Every structure is written in C-alpha cells, then in structure tokens.
C-alpha cells in the first residue's frame, strides 16, 4: 500500500512541477517574443520618421538643387515651377494620366 501511495504522490508532484515549469517557460518565451516585436516596431517607427523627414526636406529643397547640372538655381526653380503647373493643367483638363511625348 505504501508503494502505491508514494507512486501516486510522486506522480502528482511530477505533474505539478511539469505544469509550473511549463508556465514559467511559456511566460519567458512570451516575454522574449513581446520584447522582440516591440524592438522591431520601434526600429520601423524610427525608419518611417527618418523617411518622412527626408521626404519633406527633398520637397522643400527640390527647386534649389542642381541635380548634377551646371545650370543656375534660378533656372532649376523656373523649370520646377513649369513642371508643377504643367501637371496641374493635366489634372484640371480631366486627363488623369500623364502620357510622355513620342
């Protein structure tokens, strides 16, 4: 009778230890995954902010940049303005797609 009783208690203790160990390992794995996801989201957020800032800077300074040509900045600004209003005319005319000339 003592052998059956000790085997039953041993099985219960093993089950309790197994359950507790499973909970601890599961919680640790969950925490590691959450930290990895938060870190990835933070890196993506910083990359998006950086892209937004550089896009705004490109939009603001586009008329004044040379783009490798040796023309004056006023000339670049003038052609930027011409292109801007040309695209607005295309949009106003009802033709919503740009067709390049042949």
Residue pairs with C-beta under 8 A, 6 or more apart in sequence:
62 80
63 76
63 77
63 80
63 81
64 73
64 76
64 77
65 73
65 76
66 73
66 76
67 76
69 76
87 98
90 96
90 98
